[in-house]
Amino acid sequence: MKRRIVIWAIAGFLVAGLWALYAASTFPNPLNTQPIVWTLINLTCPIVFASFHFHFGIKLLWVLLANAATYALFGLVLESLRQQLSRAK
């Protein structure tokens, strides 16, 4: 179970890192001009949604770490539910 939670955390780190690369590669154009991209960012990086909603800036390293922690917490919940459901059968 620990290994799967670590995999979830790595996935969260990579998702935020890939969004950062995307933002750097499309730098002159703001990300919010494309609604589908902005929606995907809000869904996959909850810390970005929170920072825009509460009007505070956050550095890239903290976005990466917060997204990894969020995905690890989400993975912990899912893995716990999965284990409980497999025991119920």
VMD Tcl script that builds the backbone (N, CA, C; Angstrom):
set m [mol new atoms 267]
animate dup $m
set s [atomselect $m all]
$s set {name element resname resid chain x y z} {
  {N N MET 1 A 0.825 -1.186 0.000}
  {CA C MET 1 A 0.000 0.000 0.000}
  {C C MET 1 A 0.875 1.258 0.000}
  {N N LYS 2 A 1.981 1.216 0.717}
  {CA C LYS 2 A 2.869 2.380 0.761}
  {C C LYS 2 A 3.419 2.693 -0.622}
  {N N ARG 3 A 3.740 1.650 -1.360}
  {CA C ARG 3 A 4.292 1.841 -2.700}
  {C C ARG 3 A 3.277 2.532 -3.608}
  {N N ARG 4 A 2.022 2.142 -3.501}
  {CA C ARG 4 A 0.993 2.755 -4.340}
  {C C ARG 4 A 0.767 4.218 -3.978}
  {N N ILE 5 A 0.860 4.538 -2.699}
  {CA C ILE 5 A 0.695 5.935 -2.284}
  {C C ILE 5 A 1.862 6.775 -2.797}
  {N N VAL 6 A 3.062 6.201 -2.770}
  {CA C VAL 6 A 4.224 6.903 -3.321}
  {C C VAL 6 A 4.046 7.104 -4.822}
  {N N ILE 7 A 3.489 6.119 -5.501}
  {CA C ILE 7 A 3.231 6.267 -6.939}
  {C C ILE 7 A 2.228 7.386 -7.181}
  {N N TRP 8 A 1.187 7.481 -6.350}
  {CA C TRP 8 A 0.231 8.585 -6.461}
  {C C TRP 8 A 0.932 9.927 -6.270}
  {N N ALA 9 A 1.825 10.010 -5.286}
  {CA C ALA 9 A 2.543 11.266 -5.027}
  {C C ALA 9 A 3.442 11.634 -6.208}
  {N N ILE 10 A 4.119 10.656 -6.764}
  {CA C ILE 10 A 4.969 10.921 -7.931}
  {C C ILE 10 A 4.124 11.381 -9.106}
  {N N ALA 11 A 2.957 10.767 -9.274}
  {CA C ALA 11 A 2.060 11.183 -10.357}
  {C C ALA 11 A 1.632 12.641 -10.178}
  {N N GLY 12 A 1.313 13.033 -8.948}
  {CA C GLY 12 A 0.941 14.423 -8.691}
  {C C GLY 12 A 2.069 15.389 -8.968}
  {N N PHE 13 A 3.278 14.998 -8.593}
  {CA C PHE 13 A 4.457 15.818 -8.859}
  {C C PHE 13 A 4.663 15.978 -10.362}
  {N N LEU 14 A 4.525 14.869 -11.095}
  {CA C LEU 14 A 4.724 14.912 -12.543}
  {C C LEU 14 A 3.636 15.716 -13.252}
  {N N VAL 15 A 2.408 15.608 -12.788}
  {CA C VAL 15 A 1.320 16.384 -13.402}
  {C C VAL 15 A 1.600 17.874 -13.264}
  {N N ALA 16 A 1.961 18.304 -12.079}
  {CA C ALA 16 A 2.263 19.730 -11.874}
  {C C ALA 16 A 3.492 20.142 -12.674}
  {N N GLY 17 A 4.483 19.260 -12.735}
  {CA C GLY 17 A 5.681 19.565 -13.518}
  {C C GLY 17 A 5.392 19.689 -15.003}
  {N N LEU 18 A 4.531 18.826 -15.525}
  {CA C LEU 18 A 4.167 18.912 -16.935}
  {C C LEU 18 A 3.355 20.163 -17.234}
  {N N TRP 19 A 2.495 20.578 -16.302}
  {CA C TRP 19 A 1.774 21.838 -16.505}
  {C C TRP 19 A 2.736 23.021 -16.480}
  {N N ALA 20 A 3.763 22.949 -15.635}
  {CA C ALA 20 A 4.759 24.026 -15.596}
  {C C ALA 20 A 5.531 24.085 -16.915}
  {N N LEU 21 A 5.878 22.930 -17.467}
  {CA C LEU 21 A 6.552 22.908 -18.770}
  {C C LEU 21 A 5.645 23.456 -19.871}
  {N N TYR 22 A 4.381 23.097 -19.804}
  {CA C TYR 22 A 3.426 23.621 -20.786}
  {C C TYR 22 A 3.321 25.144 -20.673}
  {N N ALA 23 A 3.249 25.639 -19.467}
  {CA C ALA 23 A 3.158 27.090 -19.264}
  {C C ALA 23 A 4.420 27.798 -19.748}
  {N N ALA 24 A 5.573 27.173 -19.525}
  {CA C ALA 24 A 6.820 27.784 -19.978}
  {C C ALA 24 A 6.930 27.769 -21.500}
  {N N SER 25 A 6.414 26.721 -22.128}
  {CA C SER 25 A 6.522 26.641 -23.581}
  {C C SER 25 A 5.530 27.559 -24.289}
  {N N THR 26 A 4.431 27.898 -23.647}
  {CA C THR 26 A 3.453 28.816 -24.235}
  {C C THR 26 A 3.466 30.152 -23.499}
  {N N PHE 27 A 4.636 30.618 -23.121}
  {CA C PHE 27 A 4.771 31.778 -22.243}
  {C C PHE 27 A 4.108 33.056 -22.734}
  {N N PRO 28 A 4.284 33.477 -23.962}
  {CA C PRO 28 A 3.673 34.769 -24.309}
  {C C PRO 28 A 2.152 34.763 -24.206}
  {N N ASN 29 A 1.524 33.626 -24.426}
  {CA C ASN 29 A 0.058 33.545 -24.327}
  {C C ASN 29 A -0.336 33.116 -22.925}
  {N N PRO 30 A -1.205 33.854 -22.277}
  {CA C PRO 30 A -1.650 33.434 -20.941}
  {C C PRO 30 A -2.437 32.135 -21.002}
  {N N LEU 31 A -2.355 31.357 -19.938}
  {CA C LEU 31 A -3.038 30.070 -19.895}
  {C C LEU 31 A -4.553 30.212 -19.850}
  {N N ASN 32 A -5.042 31.305 -19.313}
  {CA C ASN 32 A -6.489 31.416 -19.136}
  {C C ASN 32 A -7.232 31.836 -20.400}
  {N N THR 33 A -6.547 31.995 -21.532}
  {CA C THR 33 A -7.257 32.319 -22.764}
  {C C THR 33 A -7.934 31.092 -23.355}
  {N N GLN 34 A -7.507 29.910 -22.965}
  {CA C GLN 34 A -8.104 28.675 -23.454}
  {C C GLN 34 A -8.883 28.030 -22.311}
  {N N PRO 35 A -10.197 28.068 -22.347}
  {CA C PRO 35 A -10.995 27.591 -21.211}
  {C C PRO 35 A -10.791 26.110 -20.896}
  {N N ILE 36 A -10.585 25.278 -21.909}
  {CA C ILE 36 A -10.412 23.850 -21.639}
  {C C ILE 36 A -9.093 23.599 -20.903}
  {N N VAL 37 A -8.059 24.340 -21.264}
  {CA C VAL 37 A -6.771 24.190 -20.586}
  {C C VAL 37 A -6.896 24.652 -19.143}
  {N N TRP 38 A -7.549 25.764 -18.942}
  {CA C TRP 38 A -7.702 26.286 -17.580}
  {C C TRP 38 A -8.521 25.330 -16.717}
  {N N THR 39 A -9.540 24.720 -17.288}
  {CA C THR 39 A -10.353 23.745 -16.555}
  {C C THR 39 A -9.524 22.524 -16.189}
  {N N LEU 40 A -8.722 22.041 -17.115}
  {CA C LEU 40 A -7.861 20.888 -16.832}
  {C C LEU 40 A -6.829 21.197 -15.749}
  {N N ILE 41 A -6.292 22.410 -15.773}
  {CA C ILE 41 A -5.334 22.796 -14.734}
  {C C ILE 41 A -6.016 22.823 -13.372}
  {N N ASN 42 A -7.200 23.381 -13.304}
  {CA C ASN 42 A -7.918 23.439 -12.027}
  {C C ASN 42 A -8.283 22.055 -11.509}
  {N N LEU 43 A -8.600 21.129 -12.406}
  {CA C LEU 43 A -8.958 19.779 -11.982}
  {C C LEU 43 A -7.746 18.959 -11.540}
  {N N THR 44 A -6.621 19.152 -12.205}
  {CA C THR 44 A -5.456 18.314 -11.910}
  {C C THR 44 A -4.492 18.936 -10.906}
  {N N CYS 45 A -4.588 20.230 -10.678}
  {CA C CYS 45 A -3.727 20.911 -9.696}
  {C C CYS 45 A -4.597 21.750 -8.765}
  {N N PRO 46 A -5.120 21.154 -7.700}
  {CA C PRO 46 A -6.026 21.897 -6.818}
  {C C PRO 46 A -5.377 23.097 -6.130}
  {N N ILE 47 A -4.079 23.085 -5.927}
  {CA C ILE 47 A -3.411 24.213 -5.271}
  {C C ILE 47 A -3.464 25.455 -6.155}
  {N N VAL 48 A -3.448 25.274 -7.464}
  {CA C VAL 48 A -3.554 26.414 -8.383}
  {C C VAL 48 A -4.944 27.029 -8.277}
  {N N PHE 49 A -5.959 26.185 -8.214}
  {CA C PHE 49 A -7.323 26.679 -8.040}
  {C C PHE 49 A -7.444 27.465 -6.736}
  {N N ALA 50 A -6.882 26.938 -5.662}
  {CA C ALA 50 A -6.955 27.618 -4.368}
  {C C ALA 50 A -6.206 28.947 -4.396}
  {N N SER 51 A -5.056 28.979 -5.052}
  {CA C SER 51 A -4.278 30.222 -5.076}
  {C C SER 51 A -4.995 31.315 -5.858}
  {N N PHE 52 A -5.695 30.958 -6.933}
  {CA C PHE 52 A -6.449 31.965 -7.668}
  {C C PHE 52 A -7.726 32.356 -6.946}
  {N N HIS 53 A -8.338 31.410 -6.287}
  {CA C HIS 53 A -9.585 31.705 -5.574}
  {C C HIS 53 A -9.344 32.617 -4.368}
  {N N PHE 54 A -8.248 32.365 -3.634}
  {CA C PHE 54 A -7.953 33.160 -2.439}
  {C C PHE 54 A -6.937 34.265 -2.697}
  {N N HIS 55 A -6.552 34.464 -3.943}
  {CA C HIS 55 A -5.688 35.570 -4.364}
  {C C HIS 55 A -4.336 35.587 -3.651}
  {N N PHE 56 A -3.615 34.483 -3.727}
  {CA C PHE 56 A -2.249 34.475 -3.225}
  {C C PHE 56 A -1.358 33.779 -4.241}
  {N N GLY 57 A -0.125 34.244 -4.306}
  {CA C GLY 57 A 0.839 33.647 -5.219}
  {C C GLY 57 A 1.564 32.490 -4.551}
  {N N ILE 58 A 2.059 31.590 -5.362}
  {CA C ILE 58 A 2.771 30.441 -4.828}
  {C C ILE 58 A 3.879 30.076 -5.807}
  {N N LYS 59 A 5.033 29.742 -5.264}
  {CA C LYS 59 A 6.182 29.409 -6.095}
  {C C LYS 59 A 6.029 28.009 -6.682}
  {N N LEU 60 A 6.754 27.784 -7.765}
  {CA C LEU 60 A 6.649 26.522 -8.489}
  {C C LEU 60 A 7.002 25.322 -7.614}
  {N N LEU 61 A 8.047 25.425 -6.818}
  {CA C LEU 61 A 8.436 24.300 -5.963}
  {C C LEU 61 A 7.315 23.925 -5.003}
  {N N TRP 62 A 6.653 24.922 -4.439}
  {CA C TRP 62 A 5.561 24.642 -3.511}
  {C C TRP 62 A 4.340 24.080 -4.228}
  {N N VAL 63 A 4.131 24.492 -5.476}
  {CA C VAL 63 A 3.045 23.907 -6.264}
  {C C VAL 63 A 3.320 22.431 -6.500}
  {N N LEU 64 A 4.568 22.109 -6.859}
  {CA C LEU 64 A 4.938 20.712 -7.094}
  {C C LEU 64 A 4.755 19.873 -5.830}
  {N N LEU 65 A 5.226 20.388 -4.703}
  {CA C LEU 65 A 5.113 19.639 -3.449}
  {C C LEU 65 A 3.668 19.529 -2.967}
  {N N ALA 66 A 2.917 20.607 -3.089}
  {CA C ALA 66 A 1.519 20.567 -2.656}
  {C C ALA 66 A 0.695 19.635 -3.535}
  {N N ASN 67 A 0.974 19.624 -4.821}
  {CA C ASN 67 A 0.243 18.725 -5.699}
  {C C ASN 67 A 0.614 17.270 -5.411}
  {N N ALA 68 A 1.885 17.019 -5.122}
  {CA C ALA 68 A 2.290 15.657 -4.750}
  {C C ALA 68 A 1.603 15.225 -3.455}
  {N N ALA 69 A 1.524 16.121 -2.490}
  {CA C ALA 69 A 0.857 15.788 -1.227}
  {C C ALA 69 A -0.642 15.575 -1.430}
  {N N THR 70 A -1.258 16.379 -2.287}
  {CA C THR 70 A -2.683 16.225 -2.564}
  {C C THR 70 A -2.972 14.882 -3.226}
  {N N TYR 71 A -2.154 14.532 -4.200}
  {CA C TYR 71 A -2.337 13.246 -4.877}
  {C C TYR 71 A -2.056 12.085 -3.925}
  {N N ALA 72 A -1.078 12.234 -3.031}
  {CA C ALA 72 A -0.797 11.173 -2.058}
  {C C ALA 72 A -1.983 10.986 -1.118}
  {N N LEU 73 A -2.583 12.076 -0.680}
  {CA C LEU 73 A -3.760 11.985 0.181}
  {C C LEU 73 A -4.935 11.346 -0.558}
  {N N PHE 74 A -5.134 11.743 -1.797}
  {CA C PHE 74 A -6.177 11.149 -2.618}
  {C C PHE 74 A -5.914 9.654 -2.819}
  {N N GLY 75 A -4.640 9.298 -3.071}
  {CA C GLY 75 A -4.275 7.897 -3.226}
  {C C GLY 75 A -4.486 7.106 -1.957}
  {N N LEU 76 A -4.195 7.705 -0.813}
  {CA C LEU 76 A -4.414 7.041 0.471}
  {C C LEU 76 A -5.891 6.719 0.680}
  {N N VAL 77 A -6.745 7.680 0.354}
  {CA C VAL 77 A -8.183 7.458 0.491}
  {C C VAL 77 A -8.644 6.353 -0.455}
  {N N LEU 78 A -8.218 6.425 -1.704}
  {CA C LEU 78 A -8.637 5.412 -2.677}
  {C C LEU 78 A -8.119 4.023 -2.329}
  {N N GLU 79 A -6.868 3.927 -1.896}
  {CA C GLU 79 A -6.299 2.622 -1.556}
  {C C GLU 79 A -6.964 2.049 -0.311}
  {N N SER 80 A -7.312 2.901 0.642}
  {CA C SER 80 A -8.017 2.423 1.832}
  {C C SER 80 A -9.406 1.907 1.467}
  {N N LEU 81 A -10.096 2.638 0.609}
  {CA C LEU 81 A -11.407 2.182 0.156}
  {C C LEU 81 A -11.300 0.892 -0.643}
  {N N ARG 82 A -10.286 0.802 -1.469}
  {CA C ARG 82 A -10.093 -0.409 -2.263}
  {C C ARG 82 A -9.851 -1.625 -1.372}
  {N N GLN 83 A -9.049 -1.446 -0.331}
  {CA C GLN 83 A -8.782 -2.547 0.589}
  {C C GLN 83 A -10.052 -2.964 1.347}
  {N N GLN 84 A -10.830 -1.984 1.772}
  {CA C GLN 84 A -12.065 -2.307 2.496}
  {C C GLN 84 A -13.067 -3.008 1.595}
  {N N LEU 85 A -13.144 -2.597 0.346}
  {CA C LEU 85 A -14.066 -3.243 -0.582}
  {C C LEU 85 A -13.619 -4.651 -0.937}
  {N N SER 86 A -12.313 -4.871 -1.018}
  {CA C SER 86 A -11.834 -6.215 -1.333}
  {C C SER 86 A -12.024 -7.154 -0.142}
  {N N ARG 87 A -11.985 -6.652 1.079}
  {CA C ARG 87 A -12.241 -7.476 2.272}
  {C C ARG 87 A -13.723 -7.832 2.383}
  {N N ALA 88 A -14.588 -6.940 1.907}
  {CA C ALA 88 A -16.024 -7.169 2.014}
  {C C ALA 88 A -16.490 -8.315 1.104}
  {N N LYS 89 A -15.767 -8.573 0.057}
  {CA C LYS 89 A -16.142 -9.660 -0.853}
  {C C LYS 89 A -15.801 -10.952 -0.215}
}
mol reanalyze $m
mol bondsrecalc $m
mol representation Tube
mol addrep $m
